[in-house]
Amino acid sequence: MLTLMVLDIKVPKTLTMADLYATGFSVVIYFISFAVVGQYWTFHQELLLLCNKPQMRLGP
């Protein structure tokens, strides 16, 4: 499984505080979502390390 996150942060045309705040907010949201995906990936890897062989037989 491959997770692709696209960084879609636009450079503000003017350097007003409102534009810089909006850009900074987008960067913070990107890093939060990156951390959440990374944590899910880590938990998934830990889960798969515990499942190295079947625990029960399925079928007759």
C-alpha positions in Angstrom: 0.0 0.0 0.0 1.3 3.4 -0.9 0.0 6.6 0.6 0.5 9.7 -1.5 -0.1 13.1 0.1 0.0 16.1 -2.2 1.4 19.4 -0.9 -1.1 22.0 -2.3 0.1 25.1 -0.5 0.0 28.2 -2.6 2.4 31.0 -2.2 0.6 34.2 -1.1 0.7 37.1 -3.7 1.0 39.7 -0.9 2.8 39.5 2.4 0.0 40.6 4.6 -0.5 39.0 8.0 -3.8 37.4 6.9 -2.1 35.7 3.9 0.8 34.5 6.0 -1.6 33.2 8.6 -3.6 31.3 6.0 -0.4 29.8 4.5 0.9 28.8 8.0 -2.5 27.2 8.8 -2.2 25.1 5.6 1.3 24.0 6.5 0.2 23.0 10.0 -2.8 21.0 8.7 -0.5 19.2 6.3 1.9 18.2 9.0 -0.9 17.0 11.3 -2.4 14.8 8.5 1.1 13.5 7.7 1.6 12.5 11.4 -1.8 10.8 11.5 -1.1 8.7 8.3 2.4 7.9 9.7 0.9 6.7 13.0 -1.6 4.5 11.2 1.2 3.1 9.1 3.3 2.3 12.2 0.3 0.6 14.0 -0.3 -1.4 10.8 3.3 -2.6 10.7 3.3 -3.5 14.4 0.1 -5.5 13.8 1.5 -7.4 10.9 4.7 -8.3 12.8 2.5 -10.1 15.4 0.7 -12.1 12.6 3.6 -14.2 11.4 1.6 -17.4 11.0 -2.1 -18.5 11.1 -3.4 -19.1 14.6 -6.2 -21.5 13.6 -6.9 -23.8 10.7 -9.8 -22.8 8.5 -11.7 -25.7 6.9 -11.9 -29.4 7.5 
